[in-house]
Amino acid sequence: MKPLSLEMTAFGPFADCQRIDFSALGDWPLFLINGPTGAGKTTILDGICFALYGKTTGNEREGSQMRCDSAPDDVLTEVIFEFALGGREYRIKRIPEQPRAKKSGDGFTLQKSEAFLERIDGDKTEPLAVGKVTEVTAMIEDLLGLEVEQFRQVMVLPQGQFRKLLLADSKEREAIFGQLFQTGIYKRIEDSLKQRALELKARAKELEARRAGILETAGAESLDALNAMLAALAPELDMATTAKQAAELALADARAKRQAAEAKLREFAALNDTKARLAEESAKADEMNALGKQLERAARADSVSASAQAWIERQTELKGFEASFAAATEGAARAAERLALAKRSADELPLLDEKRRSRQNDADKLAEWRPRMARLTALSHTIAGLERSQGGAEAELNHARQTLGITQARINELGVKRRELMQLASSAGNLEAEFLKQTELYQRQQQYQQKAQAATQLAEHLHQLEAEGREAKAIEAQQVEARERLELAWHQGQAAILATKLMPGAPCAVCGSTAHPNPAHHEGTLPSDEEIDRARRAEQQAREALSRARSDYKAQKQRLDGMRAELAADAEQLGNALASSLEQKAAELAVQKESCARAKAAQSTLLGLDDELSALDSAAKQQLSQIEALQARCSAQALELGNGRSERDSLLATMPEVCQRLGSEQAFDAHLLELQGSINQLSTQMGSLQTALVDAQSQHDQCTERREAALKAQLEGKAKADAARARFESELAAKGFVDEQDFIRARMSADTLASAKAAMTAWQERLLGLKERLSAQQEALGDDTPPVMDALVAQEATAQQAFTEATSVWQGINDNQVMLSRARSQLDAEAASSARLDADYALIGTLSDAASGSSGERISLQRFVLGVLLDDVLIEASVRLLQMSKGRYRLIRKEDRAKGNKASGLDLDVEDAYTGKVRPVATLSGGESFMAALALALGLSDVVQAYAGGIKLDTLFIDEGFGSLDQEALELAIRTLVDLQSSGRMIGVISHVSEMKEQIGTLINVLRGPLGSQINLTLP
């Protein structure tokens, strides 16, 4: 930032307007602000600082306290500061809060604080922020990259404040250097690593909770205990498997014997079924004999079908002949009517011929007037053309007047719009800064709300998991109860089956007792082996579901606790921002965005508005010239139109009435054409009547001939039909049919006949097949008798009970082994996931601890980077400090770790070459501190500009401090400032030391007077 000019009005000791043109001092001057105590030297620095930030350099007085008591009441206190930054020039104006005289009447009113910032581009200015002081200040901070405190420490060394940057602690210096060197990216890296490390920790806790749930479900305290339980189950499972296989073999043998006996019983049942079906088919013999007779009558009726069909065809032909005769008779009658009508129409031919000759005579007489009609038409066309031309000219005149009115209205409209756009464009900077700030706040609140929603959903999910856990536990208990109930019913059923086989005095197959006082019995259906297996599998699945539910609940509970802790921290950071909803903020952002867009659009529109206004002014002048030309054209055309109308009226007076009525050559020709058309139409009509008479006579003769032919065909058809009927009746009698109805009843359709024949054949084949099957079954059974099943069923039931008991024992051991094996597999998978998480955390966690300063020297990544940058600053600063202190002092960075949690890594010490010791910078004397602070400020200026993207510190103001230096140190300090100024810096110094005035030839003189101080320049 390079000052260009400063203008102060009624500010501090300056009663009227005082202006300093820094450009007149040279490109990169070293100048002295000179004047007596109290004249207002420091006020110049206050004016620059107040213009930029609304605060003074020492922060001891507010802007409202800077008003000059000697200033007139009607003069407002204000500061205008112009400066250059990054190749562009800016102007900022601030007015502090103050009382001002009312514009009308007596007394005062309160003038509110105002601020204005604009960019200067030659003779044009672009408003960046208008009105609100906070928006202007925010934009200045963005432009300079410095807040007011940092500005005081690195660009202005105020009176009594020059030691602040030197004595700042690590935390304060981190804020200053972080802003200057823009090292925020390293802070974001720290935050990103920390977030990833927290996520890995949360996932590790979740895995641990799941492992604990798996072990708890398996009933083991550790993985070793689980492996021991599996090892103990192995021999028990082998014994149970052997017993189950032996029982299964015994059951298979008993079942095979029972199944062989059942097969023999099925053979006897098949024999009885064949006998029953043979008796059933034999009972259908009478029905089949009746069907045979019906088939014989149908065959006789089929032999007469040809004669019947011939008679039907002759009847159909006769009906066609009768219809043709009736149609021909009707056609002949219509032809006679048409002939009579044609004869009556032919009687009008003489009258039509007379009318045609009369109209031909009228047409010949009218044709003689055609030349004068042509002249009349030409005059009419000329007059019509003049009327159209005059109407067009008048329309153009009216349009030109309307266009002029529109142009003038547009000029007025654009003038109003320009004033509105100027006001709107000036607020673009403020609106955009506020929009960006509110957008960031909205995004942070949106993230908070998303986290809150996720936590709420997780809490609901946790309640659901808890309910699912209770449900899983209840289902597991139900499945255990169902399995036990089925096994008990099966055992009771087996006992009841054995009890039915007990005989008095015979030993029991189970206990061997010959007394049976209370035999077992069972009501209902016995459960099958498949039902018992399904119950056992359902019990195992319910037990596994309960295990999963417990593991999921613990993991999600830990996750919810972590999310709630994060939400509490986020809510504390957001503070009052949570008072309004996201919808309200979104609506406000939409309004702000639209306002920003309108302001930016106004800036773009404003650039071309003046050109459009200039173009409109030129267009208005051209439109006035066009209106005058059109008025002259209308007058000339009116004169020519009057002459044409007079000649047309004279010609019309000499013409007959029909020509006057027609009016034009085209109408005259059309009338002649119409007369000729009427003549031609009469001729055509006469020819049509003559042709119609000839055609009617011809059609009448043809219709008479067709009627006679149809009558002859009808008589011949009737004779053929009578002959066909006689043949049909003769054949009916020969085949034994009483009449036509008897013939019809005997006939059968082809489908019915085929179906009846197929039924007869199928019955005969079934009867023969059943007889052959009965003979074969009797031969296969021979002398065998049906087997007795009771003993075989009892033997199989005993084997089934033994197998079920062995299976039950095996199933219990196997289910336990499967459950424990699955638990071990799940633990192995969780261990693999945990190992991957540990590997990730070993990298991410270590990086996070190192970046956040939680390990080692407790120096964060950003502070480490700033430490390296500070080392560069201290190297440059020490070069100047060694020169000013005659080789005694050098600034170094303190690398010892601070006690407790206090930030460290950016504290400063001074190395004393005289004593060879290092001590804190706070131990330096006043003059030594000034030299160290000056060296640090100059070194910081060099290093910041050396780094790409750094803030350009090309101006330095020093207020006092030189009085604490001896003659030699003063000369060294001045030499240092001269060297810095020659490398491209603007250096301003405030001092009462006379030697400074002697060695610095460029002066800004502040002269104190009774009516206020004055400022003038002294140039070398």
Secondary structure, DSSP 8 states (H G I E B T S, - for coil): -EEEEEEEEEETTEEEEEEEEGGGG-SS-EEEEE--TTSSHHHHHHHHHHHHHSS-SSSSS-GGG-B-TTS-TTS--EEEEEEEETTEEEEEEEE-SEEEE-SSSSSEEEE--EEEEEEEETTEEEEEEEE-HHHHHHHHHHHHS--HHHHHHHTEE-TTTTTHHHH--HHHHHHHHHHHHT-HHHHHHHHHHHHHHHHHHHHHHHHHHHHHHHHHHHT-SSHHHHHHHHHHHHHHHHHHHHHHHHHHHHHHHHHHHHHHHHHHHHHHHHHHHHHHHHHHHHTTHHHHHHHHHHHHHHHHHHHTHHHHHHHHHHHHHHHHHHHHHHHHHHHHHHHHHHHHHHHHHHTTHHHHHHHHHHHHHHHHHHGGGHHHHHHHHHHHHHHHHHHHHHHHHHHHHHHHHHHHHHHHHHHHHHHHHHHHHHHHHTTHHHHHHHHHHHHHHHHHHHHHHHHHHHHHHHHHHHHHHHHHHHHHHHHHHHHHHHHHHHHHHHHHHHHHHHHHT--TTS--TTT--S--SS-----S----HHHHHHHHHHHHHHHHHHHHHHHHHHHHHHHHHHHHHHHHHHHHHHGGGGGS-HHHHHHHHHHHHHHHHHHHHHHHHHHHHHHHHHHHHHHHHHHHHHHHHHHHHHHHHHHHHHHHHHHHHHHHHTS-HHHHHH-SHHHHHHHHHHHHHHHHHHHHHHHHHHHHHHHHHHHHHHHHHHHHHHHHHHHHHHHHHHHHHHHHHHHHHHTT-SSHHHHHHH---HHHHHHHHHHHHHHHHHHHHHHHHHHHHHHHHTT------HHHHHHHHHHHHHHHHHHHHHHHHHHHHHHHHHHHHHHHHHHHHHHHHHHHHHHHHHHHHHHHT-STT---HHHHHHHHHHHHHHHHHHHHHHHHTTT-EEEEE--S--STT---SS-EEEEETTTTEEEEGGGS-HHHHHHHHHHHHHHHHHHHHHSTT-----EEEEES-GGGS-HHHHHHHHHHHHHHHHTT-EEEEE---HHHHHH--EEEEEE--TT--EEEEE--
